[in-house]
Amino acid sequence: MPDIKNRFLSLDVFRGLIICFTIIVNMPGNPETTVPALTFARWNGFTPADIIYPAFLFCTGLGLFFSFQDWREEGKVGKIYFTLFRRSILLFIIGILVNWFPFMQTNLDTGKWEFIPFSQVRIWGILQRIALGYLLVGLMIQVLKLRATLAITLVCLVLYWPVLYYGGRSPNPYAIRTNLVLIIDKWMIGTDHLDQSPLVPFEEFGFLSTFPALANIVAGYLTARFILRTKITYETLTHLLLTGFLLMVLAYIWNNVLPVNRKIWTSSFAVMSIGLSLNTLAFIIFIVDKAKYAKEAEFLRVFGRNPLVAFVLSMTMTIPLQLVEVQPGLSITDWLYINVFSYATAYIGSFLQALFFMLIIWLICRVLDRKGDYITV
């Protein structure tokens, strides 16, 4: 294992892989002709794309462990609390700004641009979930220590099941219109602050579903701790793979009574995603640290060194291009797809356009990397 003062190479590659996959999933040329594996499950179920956001939380836990190692070496308790709150607040604000972007919209009646009022801004999002999870898990580890943190996390994971079941509305407490996550979010922040999806205003990163998602962060923390203690050996990788496999089997069985569902982050989904995260990380550690393909993984590591920049760009870059029309009813992104990428067939063309934007974001991150600029909170 590298010295703890240095960056964990495999963590950078793992994080970079998730960022790369996120960009490809979020920026297709045509959402209607996207390969099913690159789309999220509509409600119940699990696709490869569904690993993205829980993997972010898993990475947060990995990074949190190394941060705690540094903080405890310095011996400044006050700095721990200050850093936890500062990072969480900044990340939450960035998440809201990403949702608010581009801050202007066209008035459908007058055709003029107008400022988007905060009353219409989506409050929750993946960055906000990471911020809350980072703060809560960090505080629990610092105040209650690891064993109590693990116990509380397991309680949240188990109790979330009956809370969802008895708190939702009949006949199906797990349905999009009747689940407790939506009920609480509407009560807390109102419908206008939710994600305005075509079917029904709903927030997939709602307040209540934050609590089972803490398990993904704690799992990342425990994984980093385990790797540091056991070093990178084949036995360590076997433990990670076996644990991940058993968790996925458990989730598969649990799915019979509690559907695997990312949007309400059911406990079965949390367990499934933790298992897949463990297996993916074990594979990357083998490739990078055992098979010695670190140089070949440099492409992904560029994303992993500046994940915040890459993610924010993936969420905002195409918005101005969608607003600017090269001709009536045809935005720049639509023009690119129709006139450049669609010639490779609909599905391949949609994928190629996503790769095109992914490479642009990579080049931006590469420039920052060569300058030694790593933008964090």
C-alpha positions in Angstrom: 0.0 0.0 0.0 1.4 3.5 -0.8 2.3 5.8 2.0 -0.8 7.3 3.4 0.5 10.8 2.7 0.4 10.0 -1.0 -2.7 9.5 -3.1 -4.1 5.9 -3.2 -3.5 5.2 -6.9 -6.2 2.5 -7.1 -8.7 4.9 -5.5 -8.0 7.6 -8.1 -8.4 5.0 -10.9 -11.6 3.7 -9.4 -13.0 7.2 -9.0 -11.9 8.0 -12.5 -13.7 5.0 -13.9 -16.9 6.0 -12.2 -16.6 9.6 -13.5 -15.9 8.4 -17.0 -18.9 6.1 -16.9 -21.0 8.9 -15.4 -20.2 11.2 -18.3 -21.0 8.6 -20.9 -24.4 7.8 -19.2 -25.3 11.5 -18.6 -24.3 12.9 -22.1 -25.7 10.7 -24.8 -26.4 12.1 -28.3 -30.0 10.9 -28.1 -31.5 9.5 -24.9 -34.1 7.6 -26.9 -31.4 5.6 -28.7 -29.1 4.8 -25.8 -27.9 1.3 -25.1 -30.0 -0.1 -22.2 -26.9 -0.8 -20.1 -26.2 2.9 -20.2 -29.6 4.0 -18.9 -30.8 3.9 -15.3 -33.5 1.5 -14.3 -36.9 3.2 -14.6 -38.0 2.1 -11.1 -37.4 -1.3 -9.7 -34.4 -3.2 -11.0 -30.6 -2.7 -11.5 -28.6 -1.8 -14.6 -24.9 -1.1 -14.9 -25.6 2.6 -14.9 -27.2 2.3 -11.4 -23.8 1.7 -9.8 -22.7 5.3 -10.5 -24.1 7.2 -7.6 -23.6 4.5 -4.9 -20.0 4.2 -6.1 -19.6 7.9 -5.5 -20.6 7.4 -1.9 -18.3 4.4 -1.6 -15.4 6.5 -2.9 -16.4 9.2 -0.4 -16.0 6.6 2.4 -12.6 5.5 1.0 -11.4 9.1 0.9 -12.8 9.8 4.4 -10.7 7.1 5.9 -7.5 8.6 4.6 -8.6 12.1 5.7 -9.1 10.8 9.2 -5.6 9.3 9.2 -4.1 12.6 8.3 -6.3 14.6 10.8 -5.4 12.2 13.7 -1.7 12.5 12.9 -2.0 16.2 13.2 -3.9 15.8 16.5 -6.1 18.8 16.0 -9.7 17.8 17.0 -11.1 21.3 16.1 -9.8 21.0 12.6 -11.7 17.7 12.1 -15.0 19.3 12.9 -14.2 22.4 10.9 -13.2 20.5 7.8 -16.2 18.2 8.0 -18.6 21.1 8.1 -16.7 23.2 5.6 -16.5 20.5 3.0 -20.1 19.5 3.5 -21.5 23.0 3.3 -19.5 23.9 0.2 -20.4 20.6 -1.6 -24.1 21.2 -0.8 -23.9 24.7 -2.2 -22.2 23.5 -5.3 -24.9 20.9 -5.8 -27.6 23.5 -5.6 -25.7 25.8 -8.0 -25.4 22.9 -10.5 -29.2 22.4 -10.2 -29.8 26.1 -10.7 -27.5 26.5 -13.7 -27.8 28.3 -16.2 -29.7 30.6 -13.8 -31.8 32.0 -16.7 -34.8 30.6 -18.6 -37.0 31.7 -21.5 -40.4 33.0 -20.5 -42.9 31.0 -22.7 -45.3 33.9 -22.8 -43.0 36.7 -23.8 -40.1 34.8 -25.3 -37.7 36.8 -23.2 -35.0 35.6 -20.8 -35.7 35.8 -17.1 -33.9 34.8 -13.9 -34.9 31.5 -12.4 -36.2 32.2 -8.9 -34.9 30.0 -6.1 -38.4 28.9 -5.4 -38.1 26.7 -8.6 -34.7 25.3 -7.9 -34.2 21.6 -7.2 -32.8 21.2 -3.6 -31.5 17.7 -3.6 -29.0 15.9 -5.8 -26.0 13.6 -5.6 -23.6 16.2 -4.4 -26.0 17.2 -1.7 -26.3 13.5 -0.7 -22.6 13.1 -0.6 -22.4 16.3 1.5 -24.9 15.1 4.1 -23.5 11.6 4.2 -19.9 12.8 4.5 -20.9 15.0 7.4 -23.0 12.4 9.3 -20.6 9.6 8.9 -17.6 11.8 9.7 -19.3 13.0 12.9 -20.3 9.5 14.0 -16.8 8.2 13.5 -15.3 11.1 15.4 -17.8 11.2 18.3 -19.1 7.7 18.6 -16.1 5.8 17.1 -16.2 3.1 14.4 -18.0 0.3 16.2 -21.0 2.5 17.2 -21.0 4.0 13.7 -21.2 0.5 12.1 -24.1 -0.5 14.5 -26.1 2.7 13.7 -25.6 2.2 10.0 -26.8 -1.4 10.2 -29.8 -0.3 12.2 -30.6 2.4 9.6 -30.3 -0.2 6.8 -32.6 -2.8 8.5 -35.2 -0.4 9.9 -35.5 1.5 6.6 -37.4 -1.6 5.2 -40.3 -1.5 7.7 -40.3 2.3 7.7 -40.8 2.3 3.9 -43.4 -0.4 4.1 -45.6 1.0 6.9 -45.0 4.7 6.1 -45.9 4.4 2.4 -49.5 4.4 1.1 -51.4 1.3 0.1 -51.7 -0.7 -2.0 -48.0 -0.4 -3.0 -45.8 1.5 -0.5 -42.8 1.2 -2.9 -44.5 2.9 -5.9 -43.4 6.2 -7.2 -46.5 8.1 -6.1 -47.1 6.4 -2.8 -43.6 5.9 -1.2 -42.6 7.6 2.1 -39.5 9.3 0.5 -41.8 11.4 -1.7 -44.3 12.1 1.1 -41.5 13.4 3.4 -39.8 15.5 0.7 -43.1 17.1 -0.3 -43.7 18.0 3.4 -40.2 19.3 3.9 -39.5 21.4 0.8 -42.6 21.3 -1.4 -43.2 20.0 -4.9 -41.5 22.9 -6.7 -38.1 22.0 -5.2 -38.2 18.4 -6.4 -36.9 17.0 -9.6 -39.6 17.7 -12.1 -39.6 14.4 -13.9 -42.2 13.8 -16.7 -44.2 11.2 -14.7 -44.5 12.9 -11.3 -42.3 15.4 -9.4 -40.0 13.1 -7.4 -36.6 13.3 -5.8 -34.3 10.3 -6.2 -31.9 11.8 -3.7 -34.5 12.6 -1.1 -34.0 13.2 2.6 -35.2 9.9 4.0 -33.3 7.8 1.5 -30.1 9.5 2.7 -30.0 7.2 5.8 -29.7 3.8 4.0 -27.2 5.5 1.7 -24.9 6.0 4.7 -24.1 2.3 4.4 -22.3 2.9 1.1 -20.0 5.5 2.7 -19.3 3.4 5.8 -18.6 0.4 3.6 -16.0 2.5 1.7 -14.5 3.6 5.0 -14.2 0.0 6.3 -12.8 -1.2 3.0 -10.0 1.4 3.1 -9.3 0.5 6.7 -9.2 -3.2 5.8 -6.8 -2.7 2.9 -4.4 -0.6 4.9 -4.3 -3.2 7.7 -3.9 -6.2 5.5 -1.9 -4.6 2.7 -2.5 -5.4 -1.0 -2.2 -9.2 -1.1 -4.1 -11.8 -3.1 -5.8 -12.8 0.2 -7.0 -9.3 0.6 -8.4 -9.2 -2.9 -10.1 -12.6 -2.3 -11.8 -11.3 0.8 -13.1 -8.2 -1.1 -14.4 -10.3 -4.0 -16.0 -12.9 -1.7 -17.6 -10.3 0.5 -18.9 -8.4 -2.6 -20.3 -11.6 -4.1 -22.1 -12.6 -0.9 -23.6 -9.1 -0.5 -24.9 -9.3 -4.1 -26.4 -12.8 -3.4 -28.1 -11.3 -0.2 -29.5 -8.4 -2.2 -30.8 -10.9 -4.9 -32.6 -12.9 -2.2 -33.9 -9.7 -0.4 -35.2 -8.4 -3.7 -38.0 -11.0 -3.5 -39.6 -9.0 -0.6 -37.9 -5.6 -0.9 -37.4 -4.5 -4.5 -33.9 -3.3 -5.5 -34.7 0.3 -6.3 -32.1 3.1 -6.7 -34.6 6.0 -6.6 -35.8 5.3 -3.1 -32.5 3.6 -2.2 -34.0 0.5 -0.7 -31.8 -1.5 1.7 -31.5 -4.3 -0.9 -30.2 -1.7 -3.4 -27.6 -0.4 -0.9 -26.4 -4.0 -0.3 -26.3 -4.8 -4.0 -24.3 -1.6 -4.9 -21.9 -2.1 -2.0 -21.2 -5.7 -3.3 -20.6 -4.5 -6.8 -18.4 -1.6 -5.6 -16.2 -4.0 -3.6 -15.8 -6.3 -6.7 -15.0 -3.4 -9.0 -12.4 -2.0 -6.6 -10.8 -5.4 -6.1 -10.5 -5.8 -9.9 -8.9 -2.3 -10.2 -6.5 -3.0 -7.4 -5.5 -6.2 -9.1 -5.0 -4.5 -12.5 -3.1 -1.5 -11.1 -1.1 -2.8 -8.1 -0.7 -6.5 -8.9 -0.6 -6.7 -12.7 1.3 -3.4 -12.7 -0.8 -1.6 -15.3 -0.6 1.7 -13.5 0.7 3.5 -16.5 -2.1 2.3 -18.7 -4.6 3.4 -16.1 -3.4 7.0 -16.3 -6.3 8.0 -18.5 -8.7 7.2 -15.7 -6.5 8.6 -13.0 -6.8 12.1 -14.7 -10.5 12.0 -14.0 -9.9 10.6 -10.5 -7.6 13.5 -9.5 -10.2 16.1 -10.3 -13.6 14.3 -9.9 -15.5 17.4 -8.8 -14.5 19.4 -11.9 -15.3 16.5 -14.2 -18.7 15.8 -12.6 -19.8 19.5 -12.6 -18.8 19.8 -16.3 -20.7 16.6 -17.1 -23.8 18.1 -15.5 -23.5 21.6 -17.0 -21.5 21.6 -20.2 -24.2 20.7 -22.6 -26.9 22.9 -21.1 -25.7 26.1 -22.9 -25.3 24.0 -26.1 -28.9 22.9 -25.8 -30.2 26.5 -25.3 -28.4 27.9 -28.4 -30.1 27.0 -31.7 -28.3 26.8 -35.0 -31.7 26.9 -36.6 -35.2 27.0 -35.3 -35.9 24.0 -33.1 -32.4 22.6 -33.5 -29.8 23.1 -30.7 -26.0 22.7 -31.1 -26.1 19.2 -29.4 -28.9 18.1 -31.6 -27.1 19.4 -34.7 -23.9 17.5 -33.7 -25.8 14.3 -33.3 -27.8 14.5 -36.5 -25.0 15.8 -38.8 -21.9 14.1 -37.3 -22.6 11.1 -35.1 -25.9 9.7 -36.3 -24.2 8.4 -39.5 -22.8 5.6 -37.3 -26.3 4.3 -36.7 -28.6 5.6 -33.9 -27.3 3.7 -30.9 -23.6 3.9 -31.8 -23.9 7.5 -32.8 -25.5 8.4 -29.4 -22.6 6.6 -27.7 -20.0 8.3 -29.8 -21.3 11.7 -29.0 -21.1 10.8 -25.3 -17.5 9.8 -25.9 -16.8 13.1 -27.6 -17.9 15.1 -24.6 -16.1 12.8 -22.3 -12.8 13.4 -24.1 -13.4 17.2 -24.0 -13.8 17.0 -20.2 -10.8 14.7 -20.0 -8.7 17.3 -21.8 -9.8 20.0 -19.4 -8.9 17.8 -16.4 -5.6 16.9 -18.1 -4.6 20.5 -18.4 -5.4 21.0 -14.7 -3.5 17.9 -13.8 -0.3 19.0 -15.7 -0.5 22.3 -13.9 -0.9 20.6 -10.6 -4.3 22.2 -10.0 -6.6 19.9 -8.1 -9.9 21.6 -7.3 -11.5 20.2 -4.1 -13.6 21.6 -1.3 
